[in-house]
Amino acid sequence: MTNSIKSVNCPTCQRKVIWSEQNVFRPFCSERCRLIDFGGWAGEKHSIASEPVFDDDDVEPPNLQ
């Protein structure tokens, strides 16, 4: 088994990041980059492509009586 150092690019800034347990922000290089990415998901700038679970036509409006 080899002890090669694995590095990846930070998904936010593309800086090289050493992939190890000591890097608590992996795969990000810093908390700042991690929070920028989180903000993108929270602001719906990122999404995962998929088929719709249901159509809006299939949903009945609520009975407000």
MMTF fields as JSON, N, C-alpha, C and O atoms, coordinates in Angstrom:
{
  "mmtfVersion": "1.0.0",
  "mmtfProducer": "UNKNOWN",
  "numBonds": 259,
  "numAtoms": 260,
  "numGroups": 65,
  "numChains": 1,
  "numModels": 1,
  "chainsPerModel": [1],
  "groupsPerChain": [65],
  "chainIdList": ["A"],
  "bondAtomList": [4, 2, 8, 6, 12, 10, 16, 14, 20, 18, 24, 22, 28, 26, 32, 30, 36, 34, 40, 38, 44, 42, 48, 46, 52, 50, 56, 54, 60, 58, 64, 62, 68, 66, 72, 70, 76, 74, 80, 78, 84, 82, 88, 86, 92, 90, 96, 94, 100, 98, 104, 102, 108, 106, 112, 110, 116, 114, 120, 118, 124, 122, 128, 126, 132, 130, 136, 134, 140, 138, 144, 142, 148, 146, 152, 150, 156, 154, 160, 158, 164, 162, 168, 166, 172, 170, 176, 174, 180, 178, 184, 182, 188, 186, 192, 190, 196, 194, 200, 198, 204, 202, 208, 206, 212, 210, 216, 214, 220, 218, 224, 222, 228, 226, 232, 230, 236, 234, 240, 238, 244, 242, 248, 246, 252, 250, 256, 254],
  "bondOrderList": [1, 1, 1, 1, 1, 1, 1, 1, 1, 1, 1, 1, 1, 1, 1, 1, 1, 1, 1, 1, 1, 1, 1, 1, 1, 1, 1, 1, 1, 1, 1, 1, 1, 1, 1, 1, 1, 1, 1, 1, 1, 1, 1, 1, 1, 1, 1, 1, 1, 1, 1, 1, 1, 1, 1, 1, 1, 1, 1, 1, 1, 1, 1, 1],
  "groupList": [{"groupName": "MET", "atomNameList": ["N", "CA", "C", "O"], "elementList": ["N", "C", "C", "O"], "formalChargeList": [0, 0, 0, 0], "bondAtomList": [1, 0, 2, 1, 3, 2], "bondOrderList": [1, 1, 2], "singleLetterCode": "M", "chemCompType": "L-PEPTIDE LINKING"}, {"groupName": "THR", "atomNameList": ["N", "CA", "C", "O"], "elementList": ["N", "C", "C", "O"], "formalChargeList": [0, 0, 0, 0], "bondAtomList": [1, 0, 2, 1, 3, 2], "bondOrderList": [1, 1, 2], "singleLetterCode": "T", "chemCompType": "L-PEPTIDE LINKING"}, {"groupName": "ASN", "atomNameList": ["N", "CA", "C", "O"], "elementList": ["N", "C", "C", "O"], "formalChargeList": [0, 0, 0, 0], "bondAtomList": [1, 0, 2, 1, 3, 2], "bondOrderList": [1, 1, 2], "singleLetterCode": "N", "chemCompType": "L-PEPTIDE LINKING"}, {"groupName": "SER", "atomNameList": ["N", "CA", "C", "O"], "elementList": ["N", "C", "C", "O"], "formalChargeList": [0, 0, 0, 0], "bondAtomList": [1, 0, 2, 1, 3, 2], "bondOrderList": [1, 1, 2], "singleLetterCode": "S", "chemCompType": "L-PEPTIDE LINKING"}, {"groupName": "ILE", "atomNameList": ["N", "CA", "C", "O"], "elementList": ["N", "C", "C", "O"], "formalChargeList": [0, 0, 0, 0], "bondAtomList": [1, 0, 2, 1, 3, 2], "bondOrderList": [1, 1, 2], "singleLetterCode": "I", "chemCompType": "L-PEPTIDE LINKING"}, {"groupName": "LYS", "atomNameList": ["N", "CA", "C", "O"], "elementList": ["N", "C", "C", "O"], "formalChargeList": [0, 0, 0, 0], "bondAtomList": [1, 0, 2, 1, 3, 2], "bondOrderList": [1, 1, 2], "singleLetterCode": "K", "chemCompType": "L-PEPTIDE LINKING"}, {"groupName": "VAL", "atomNameList": ["N", "CA", "C", "O"], "elementList": ["N", "C", "C", "O"], "formalChargeList": [0, 0, 0, 0], "bondAtomList": [1, 0, 2, 1, 3, 2], "bondOrderList": [1, 1, 2], "singleLetterCode": "V", "chemCompType": "L-PEPTIDE LINKING"}, {"groupName": "CYS", "atomNameList": ["N", "CA", "C", "O"], "elementList": ["N", "C", "C", "O"], "formalChargeList": [0, 0, 0, 0], "bondAtomList": [1, 0, 2, 1, 3, 2], "bondOrderList": [1, 1, 2], "singleLetterCode": "C", "chemCompType": "L-PEPTIDE LINKING"}, {"groupName": "PRO", "atomNameList": ["N", "CA", "C", "O"], "elementList": ["N", "C", "C", "O"], "formalChargeList": [0, 0, 0, 0], "bondAtomList": [1, 0, 2, 1, 3, 2], "bondOrderList": [1, 1, 2], "singleLetterCode": "P", "chemCompType": "L-PEPTIDE LINKING"}, {"groupName": "GLN", "atomNameList": ["N", "CA", "C", "O"], "elementList": ["N", "C", "C", "O"], "formalChargeList": [0, 0, 0, 0], "bondAtomList": [1, 0, 2, 1, 3, 2], "bondOrderList": [1, 1, 2], "singleLetterCode": "Q", "chemCompType": "L-PEPTIDE LINKING"}, {"groupName": "ARG", "atomNameList": ["N", "CA", "C", "O"], "elementList": ["N", "C", "C", "O"], "formalChargeList": [0, 0, 0, 0], "bondAtomList": [1, 0, 2, 1, 3, 2], "bondOrderList": [1, 1, 2], "singleLetterCode": "R", "chemCompType": "L-PEPTIDE LINKING"}, {"groupName": "TRP", "atomNameList": ["N", "CA", "C", "O"], "elementList": ["N", "C", "C", "O"], "formalChargeList": [0, 0, 0, 0], "bondAtomList": [1, 0, 2, 1, 3, 2], "bondOrderList": [1, 1, 2], "singleLetterCode": "W", "chemCompType": "L-PEPTIDE LINKING"}, {"groupName": "GLU", "atomNameList": ["N", "CA", "C", "O"], "elementList": ["N", "C", "C", "O"], "formalChargeList": [0, 0, 0, 0], "bondAtomList": [1, 0, 2, 1, 3, 2], "bondOrderList": [1, 1, 2], "singleLetterCode": "E", "chemCompType": "L-PEPTIDE LINKING"}, {"groupName": "PHE", "atomNameList": ["N", "CA", "C", "O"], "elementList": ["N", "C", "C", "O"], "formalChargeList": [0, 0, 0, 0], "bondAtomList": [1, 0, 2, 1, 3, 2], "bondOrderList": [1, 1, 2], "singleLetterCode": "F", "chemCompType": "L-PEPTIDE LINKING"}, {"groupName": "LEU", "atomNameList": ["N", "CA", "C", "O"], "elementList": ["N", "C", "C", "O"], "formalChargeList": [0, 0, 0, 0], "bondAtomList": [1, 0, 2, 1, 3, 2], "bondOrderList": [1, 1, 2], "singleLetterCode": "L", "chemCompType": "L-PEPTIDE LINKING"}, {"groupName": "ASP", "atomNameList": ["N", "CA", "C", "O"], "elementList": ["N", "C", "C", "O"], "formalChargeList": [0, 0, 0, 0], "bondAtomList": [1, 0, 2, 1, 3, 2], "bondOrderList": [1, 1, 2], "singleLetterCode": "D", "chemCompType": "L-PEPTIDE LINKING"}, {"groupName": "GLY", "atomNameList": ["N", "CA", "C", "O"], "elementList": ["N", "C", "C", "O"], "formalChargeList": [0, 0, 0, 0], "bondAtomList": [1, 0, 2, 1, 3, 2], "bondOrderList": [1, 1, 2], "singleLetterCode": "G", "chemCompType": "PEPTIDE LINKING"}, {"groupName": "ALA", "atomNameList": ["N", "CA", "C", "O"], "elementList": ["N", "C", "C", "O"], "formalChargeList": [0, 0, 0, 0], "bondAtomList": [1, 0, 2, 1, 3, 2], "bondOrderList": [1, 1, 2], "singleLetterCode": "A", "chemCompType": "L-PEPTIDE LINKING"}, {"groupName": "HIS", "atomNameList": ["N", "CA", "C", "O"], "elementList": ["N", "C", "C", "O"], "formalChargeList": [0, 0, 0, 0], "bondAtomList": [1, 0, 2, 1, 3, 2], "bondOrderList": [1, 1, 2], "singleLetterCode": "H", "chemCompType": "L-PEPTIDE LINKING"}],
  "groupTypeList": [0, 1, 2, 3, 4, 5, 3, 6, 2, 7, 8, 1, 7, 9, 10, 5, 6, 4, 11, 3, 12, 9, 2, 6, 13, 10, 8, 13, 7, 3, 12, 10, 7, 10, 14, 4, 15, 13, 16, 16, 11, 17, 16, 12, 5, 18, 3, 4, 17, 3, 12, 8, 6, 13, 15, 15, 15, 15, 6, 12, 8, 8, 2, 14, 9],
  "groupIdList": [1, 2, 3, 4, 5, 6, 7, 8, 9, 10, 11, 12, 13, 14, 15, 16, 17, 18, 19, 20, 21, 22, 23, 24, 25, 26, 27, 28, 29, 30, 31, 32, 33, 34, 35, 36, 37, 38, 39, 40, 41, 42, 43, 44, 45, 46, 47, 48, 49, 50, 51, 52, 53, 54, 55, 56, 57, 58, 59, 60, 61, 62, 63, 64, 65],
  "secStructList": [7, 7, 7, 7, 7, 7, 3, 3, 3, 7, 6, 6, 6, 7, 7, 3, 3, 3, 7, 1, 6, 6, 7, 6, 6, 6, 6, 1, 1, 1, 2, 2, 2, 2, 2, 2, 2, 2, 2, 2, 2, 2, 6, 6, 1, 7, 7, 7, 7, 7, 7, 7, 1, 1, 7, 4, 4, 4, 1, 7, 7, 7, 7, 7, 7],
  "xCoordList": [0.843, 0.0, 0.89, 1.839, 0.584, 1.408, 0.806, -0.41, 1.65, 1.219, 1.31, 1.899, 0.738, 0.784, -0.193, -1.262, 0.192, -0.648, -1.635, -1.243, -2.912, -3.95, -4.374, -4.602, -4.477, -4.967, -6.09, -6.127, -6.992, -8.128, -8.211, -7.573, -8.988, -9.216, -10.426, -11.44, -10.319, -11.447, -12.571, -12.327, -13.791, -14.881, -15.231, -15.814, -14.889, -15.24, -14.167, -14.462, -12.922, -11.855, -10.82, -9.937, -10.921, -10.026, -8.605, -7.735, -8.343, -7.02, -6.8, -7.754, -5.558, -5.23, -5.449, -5.041, -6.095, -6.402, -5.907, -6.174, -5.191, -4.755, -5.938, -6.554, -6.247, -7.378, -6.912, -6.308, -7.196, -6.817, -7.793, -8.558, -7.756, -8.642, -8.316, -9.169, -7.108, -6.726, -7.42, -7.561, -7.846, -8.556, -10.043, -10.746, -10.514, -11.905, -12.881, -14.085, -12.397, -13.273, -13.327, -14.004, -12.619, -12.543, -13.924, -14.8, -14.174, -13.221, -12.873, -12.207, -13.313, -13.033, -11.711, -11.214, -11.146, -9.862, -10.046, -9.113, -11.243, -11.457, -12.941, -13.79, -13.228, -14.627, -15.313, -16.489, -14.59, -15.152, -15.667, -16.803, -14.843, -15.264, -16.428, -17.323, -16.42, -17.521, -18.827, -19.872, -18.77, -19.968, -20.452, -21.657, -19.536, -19.935, -20.725, -21.764, -20.236, -20.927, -22.29, -23.288, -22.335, -23.597, -24.608, -25.787, -24.14, -25.022, -25.585, -26.731, -24.785, -25.275, -26.406, -27.385, -26.275, -27.347, -28.571, -29.695, -28.366, -29.488, -30.225, -31.444, -29.486, -30.091, -30.585, -30.978, -30.572, -31.03, -30.277, -30.845, -28.985, -28.141, -27.607, -27.217, -27.588, -27.17, -28.388, -29.285, -28.412, -29.478, -28.978, -27.968, -29.683, -29.381, -30.491, -31.665, -30.121, -31.105, -31.813, -31.184, -33.126, -33.913, -35.273, -35.641, -35.997, -37.367, -38.249, -37.982, -39.293, -40.188, -40.846, -41.182, -41.023, -41.669, -43.165, -43.776, -43.748, -45.159, -45.351, -44.536, -46.442, -46.784, -47.645, -48.362, -47.578, -48.428, -49.903, -50.756, -50.215, -51.604, -52.157, -53.373, -51.287, -51.72, -52.096, -52.691, -51.759, -51.997, -53.327, -53.564, -54.182, -55.467, -55.299, -54.563, -55.975, -55.885, -56.528, -57.445, -56.065, -56.64, -58.083, -58.455, -58.877, -60.262, -60.261, -59.98, -60.572, -60.485, -61.835, -61.993, -62.8, -64.119, -64.188, -65.233],
  "yCoordList": [-1.175, 0.0, 1.24, 1.33, 2.181, 3.382, 4.511, 4.582, 5.378, 6.542, 7.796, 8.791, 7.763, 8.941, 9.991, 9.666, 11.229, 12.337, 12.651, 12.955, 12.576, 12.847, 14.302, 14.804, 14.97, 16.346, 16.483, 15.79, 17.383, 17.68, 19.191, 19.931, 19.64, 21.074, 21.483, 20.784, 22.603, 23.154, 23.433, 24.09, 22.95, 23.174, 24.648, 25.01, 25.492, 26.907, 27.732, 28.466, 27.624, 28.5, 27.764, 28.393, 26.452, 25.603, 25.493, 24.96, 25.977, 25.8, 24.335, 23.618, 23.887, 22.511, 22.331, 23.172, 21.231, 20.92, 19.509, 18.591, 19.333, 17.996, 17.281, 17.789, 16.095, 15.309, 14.478, 13.419, 14.962, 14.228, 14.558, 15.518, 13.758, 13.984, 15.28, 15.82, 15.783, 17.031, 18.244, 19.281, 18.122, 19.217, 19.073, 18.296, 19.818, 19.699, 20.282, 20.054, 21.026, 21.647, 20.871, 21.296, 19.731, 19.021, 18.722, 18.369, 18.835, 19.053, 20.518, 20.846, 21.393, 22.824, 23.184, 22.452, 24.323, 24.732, 25.513, 25.621, 26.06, 26.9, 26.944, 26.504, 27.482, 27.661, 28.639, 28.471, 29.653, 30.646, 29.966, 30.206, 29.12, 28.425, 27.478, 27.336, 26.836, 25.939, 26.719, 26.261, 27.898, 28.716, 29.32, 29.475, 29.662, 30.157, 29.075, 29.357, 27.846, 26.732, 26.497, 26.32, 26.495, 26.297, 27.372, 27.08, 28.621, 29.713, 29.508, 29.869, 28.929, 28.629, 27.617, 27.764, 26.582, 25.593, 26.216, 25.999, 26.987, 27.598, 28.604, 28.744, 29.306, 30.279, 29.676, 30.403, 28.354, 27.596, 27.948, 27.894, 28.314, 28.514, 27.181, 27.064, 26.168, 24.818, 23.909, 24.135, 22.89, 21.896, 20.583, 20.545, 19.537, 18.22, 17.889, 17.857, 17.643, 17.359, 16.042, 15.047, 16.054, 14.833, 15.04, 16.15, 13.96, 14.037, 14.576, 14.306, 15.333, 15.822, 14.663, 13.644, 14.822, 13.793, 13.765, 12.697, 14.93, 15.03, 16.307, 17.228, 16.346, 17.533, 18.448, 17.986, 19.736, 20.68, 20.403, 20.709, 19.828, 19.512, 18.39, 18.282, 17.558, 16.435, 16.856, 16.073, 18.068, 18.535, 19.279, 20.214, 18.851, 19.523, 20.724, 20.652, 21.826, 22.981, 22.648, 21.829, 23.264, 22.966, 23.454, 24.461, 22.734, 23.121, 24.131, 23.778, 25.378, 26.452, 26.772, 27.839, 25.884, 26.152, 25.779, 25.943],
  "zCoordList": [0.0, 0.0, 0.0, 0.779, -0.864, -0.963, -0.146, 0.034, 0.339, 1.105, 0.247, 0.67, -0.946, -1.804, -1.274, -0.757, -1.414, -0.961, -2.073, -3.2, -1.746, -2.729, -2.607, -1.506, -3.739, -3.723, -4.737, -5.754, -4.438, -5.311, -5.459, -4.711, -6.414, -6.571, -5.74, -5.723, -5.06, -4.312, -5.321, -6.333, -5.07, -6.016, -6.211, -7.233, -5.261, -5.35, -6.036, -6.979, -5.579, -6.099, -6.946, -7.528, -7.019, -7.82, -7.275, -7.963, -6.062, -5.443, -5.105, -4.804, -5.152, -4.779, -3.278, -2.477, -2.909, -1.514, -1.236, -2.012, -0.14, 0.255, 0.892, 1.829, 0.373, 0.858, 2.041, 1.869, 3.238, 4.439, 5.557, 5.467, 6.6, 7.739, 8.467, 9.171, 8.311, 8.97, 8.334, 8.981, 7.096, 6.435, 6.743, 6.096, 7.727, 8.166, 7.152, 7.268, 6.164, 5.176, 3.866, 2.929, 3.782, 2.508, 1.964, 2.753, 0.702, -0.382, -0.618, -1.599, 0.265, 0.105, 0.77, 1.627, 0.363, 0.934, 2.23, 3.025, 2.45, 3.63, 3.972, 3.197, 5.143, 5.535, 4.594, 4.273, 4.154, 3.227, 1.963, 1.551, 1.341, 0.122, 0.4, -0.432, 1.554, 1.923, 2.049, 1.586, 2.673, 2.851, 1.541, 1.343, 0.646, -0.677, -1.407, -2.004, -1.36, -2.007, -1.357, -2.056, -0.035, 0.681, 0.291, 0.088, 0.187, -0.221, -1.615, -1.885, -2.504, -3.847, -3.834, -4.565, -2.999, -2.877, -2.214, -2.666, -1.146, -0.425, -1.3, -1.198, -2.161, -3.061, -4.36, -5.273, -4.453, -5.618, -6.898, -7.989, -6.765, -7.937, -8.438, -9.6, -7.565, -7.92, -7.832, -7.021, -8.664, -8.577, -9.161, -9.864, -8.867, -9.411, -10.395, -10.027, -11.634, -12.672, -12.385, -12.025, -12.55, -12.377, -13.019, -13.403, -13.123, -13.613, -12.484, -11.313, -12.822, -11.77, -11.031, -11.634, -9.746, -8.941, -9.244, -9.277, -9.464, -9.822, -10.629, -10.566, -11.386, -12.16, -11.311, -10.424, -11.577, -10.857, -11.137, -10.304, -12.304, -12.642, -11.771, -11.606, -11.213, -10.383, -8.964, -8.223, -8.587, -7.225, -7.172, -7.938, -6.262, -6.099, -5.176, -4.191, -5.486, -4.587, -3.241, -3.181, -2.181, -0.859, -0.756, -1.359, 0.007, 0.249, 1.39, 2.536, 1.083, 2.077, 2.71, 3.303, 2.599, 3.172, 4.618, 5.248]
}
